[in-house]
């Protein structure tokens, strides 16, 4: 068999000197890298005289679960509101799904679940989702599509057997899942979940995290999940660790443990906190 690879002693051009030279194949154009799901540079948020977020810079990759972790009051909810476009007095760069945060075209591409369940107690699970589905996809022509989306979202959060139960009669974990089902209407590309497991027992927390991983793996959905429970960091593909409005780390759990020489993410986080405190003291004493 003739070998036509460049550099071979048996190339066609060598054995047939009068053959017309073959045109060189044009190199295939390099595909443009897909922009990050979220990209921030010098992101700052002020509230009155207080700076809540200070010069944050980070990226959130597509199709993964990124954990936003830190103690209560460190600015996690403020950052999430900035990402979904509901936070005032935001400066710097903040791009979401290739658009500036808050752009009108992002409304149907992002699902947002706040800390408090966003459900009406006097409506059933299905009635709650029907209501929000009509807001997202209005009109008579969309009725069949809305019905399918509502049925799918209820099944996604494993509440099919409770579809006709009043939301006010559900447990706290079930109400959280109704809020998540609302966010899943229309299959959003980005899910922003503000402490979705707070107050839940270990079994419900485990089940929700299993669902998060299923959504990311089966649909390529990007999830940004905030928590102040450090063991949940181990369930994430990537981490953003915050303290007092600043970003201490933007890394994978394994890389964070390696960089800090610790065995757990929590120990790594505490190491970074202590390091930041030492650096702050050094700056104060050298002024």
N, C-alpha and C positions, 0 to 999 in steps of 0.2 A: 504494500500500500504506500502510495506516495505521501510524504510528509511535507505539507506546504507551510509549516511554521517558519517564521523569519529566522534566518541563521542556519537552516537545514542545508546540507550539501546537495540535496535533491529537489531544489525548488523548480517550479515549472519554468521560470524565466531562465534558468541555467540550461535545461535540456532543450528548450525551444527558443533560440536567440532571436528569431524573427517574429515571434509572437508579439502582438500589441501589448504594451504594459497595461496591467489592470489598474483602474483608478483606486486611489487610496480611500478606504472607507472613512466617512466622516465620523469623528468621535461623537459618541452619544452625549447629548447635553446633560450636565449634572442637574439632578432634580434639586430644586430649591428646598432647603431644610424647612420643615414645618415649624411655624412659630410656636412658642410655648403656649400652653393654655392660659397662663397668667404670667405677665412679666412686669416687674416693678423696678423703678430706679428713683432714688432720692424721694421716696414716697413719704410725705409728711401730712399729718392731720392735727389741726389745732382746735381747741374748744375753749373759747374765751382766752384767758392768759396762759392756759396750760397747753403744752405740746403733748398730745396723746400718742402719736406715732412719730418717730424721729428718723428720717433719712433711711427708710428701709429699701433694700435692694434684694430681689430674689426672683426665681422662676419656678413655675409649677408645670411639670411635664404632662403631656396628654396621656390619657388612658391609665393613670395610676392613682393610688390613694396617697395624698399628701396630708400628713398630720400637722395641725397647727397647735402647738402645745405650750403651756406656760401657766403660771398661777393666775387665779382670779384677779381681774383688774389690770392685767398687763397690756391690754389693748387688742385681744383676739377678736372680740365682737365688733370693735370699731374697724379693724382691718377687713372683716367680712362684709360689713356694710359698705365700705369703700369699693370692694370688688364687685358687689352687685349693683352699685350705683345709687345707693340711698344715703350716703354719708356726705355731709356738708364740709366745706373748708378743707378740701383735699388738694395738695399741690404735689408736683413731681410728675413722673410718668407712671401710668397704670393702664396696661393694655390687657384686655380679656378676650380670648378667642379671636385675636387679631384686630380688635376694635378698642377704642378708648372706653374705659369703664363707664357704664351708664348709657351707652349708645342705644338708641331705640331698637335697633335690630337684635340686641342681645336679650330682650325681654322673654322671648319664647325659647331661647337657647340655654337659659340658666334656671336651675331649680334651687330655691333657697328655703331652708328650714331654720326658723329662729328657735331660741331656747324654749320659749313658751309655745305649747301646741296651738297651731292656727286652725282650730276647728270650732264649729258651732254645736254646743251641747244638745240643743233641741232638734237637731237633724240626725238622721242615720248616717252611717259611714258612706253609703252610696249617695245619699242626698248631698252630703258635704262635697264629695268629689264631682257630682253632677253640677253643682253650683259653680265650682272653680273651673270646670271644663268649659262651661258656657262663656266664662270670661275670657279664657284662653283661645277658644275656637267657636266664636258665635255664629248664629245663622242656622236656618232650617236645613240647609244642604249638608251641614256638618254633623247632623244628629247621629247618623250611624257611626261616624268616625269617633264622635265623643263617647258613645256607648261602648265601643271597643276599647278606647283608651282608659275609660273608667274601670271596666272589667279587668283589663290587664294590670292596671296599677294596684287594684285591690288584691289581685292574686300575687303580685310582686312582693307585697308586704305580709302575705299569708293571713289575710283577714277575710277570705271568701266566706267562711262560716259565720262571720260577724257583720256581713254587709248590711243587714237590715236592723242592726242594733243601734240604739241611740248612742251618740258619741259620749254623752254625759254619763252613761252607764258603763263605759269601758274603763279598764285599768289604766294607770299612768303610762305603762309601756305600750299598750294598744293605742292610746291617743297619740303617742309619739309616732307610731307607725302610720296612723291616718295622715298626720302632717307630712310624713315622708312620701306617702302615696300621692298627695296633692303635688308635691315637688316633682314626682315622676311622670305626671301627666304630660304627654307630648314628647316623651323620651329626650330630656335635656342632654346637651353635650357636657355641661358642667353642673355638678351638684355641690352646693355650699351648705354645709351642715354645722350649725352652731351648737356644740355640746349635745348631740342627739342622744347620748347614753346616760346623761346625768340623772341620778336618782333611780336607775334601773338595777334590778338584781343581776348577779353574774350570768345567769342563764340567758336572760333577755339581751344583755350586752353582747354575749357570744353570738346569739342569733342575728343581731343587727350587723355585727361585723362580718359574719358570713354572707349576709345579703349585700353589704357594701362590696366585698370582693367579687361576688357573683356579677354585680352590675358592671364593675370595672372590666372584668374578664370577658363577659359575654357581649357587651355593647361598646366597649372602648370608651366608656364614660369616664371623665375626670372627676375625682372627688376631693374636696378640701374639707377636712373634718377637724373641728376644734375640740380640745379636751384639756382638762387640768389633771387628768389621771394618767400618770406616766407609764403605767404598764400597757396602755393602749397604743403607745408609740411603737411598740414592738410589732403591732399589726399593720403598720403603714409601710409603703414602699419608700417614702421620702418624708423628711421632717423639716419643719420650720419651728425653731425653739425661740420663744420670746420672753423677755423680762423687762418690765418698766418701759414699755413702748419701743424697745430696741430688739433687733434680731441678733441672737447669740449664735445660731447655727442654721445652715441650709445644707442638709446632707442626708445620706441614707443612714439607717440605724447602724449598720455594720461599720460604715466609715466613721461615724461619730464615736462608737466604742473604741475603734482602733486609734483614732486621733487623740482621744482623752485617756487611753490606757485603762479603760474601765470595763466591767463585765455587763453592765446594764445601761440602758438609755438614761434611766433616772440618775444613776451615779455620774454618767457623762454630763448630764444637764447641771447637776450640782457642782461638778468640777468647773464648768464654764461660768456658773454664777459666782463662785468663789474667785475665779480668775478676774472676772469683770470688776468685782468689788476691790480686789487688790490694785488693779490698774487705776480705778477711780481714786483710791487713797493716795497712790503715787502722784497722780496729777495734782491733787490738792496740796500735798506737801511740797511740791516743786514750784508752786506759783509764787 
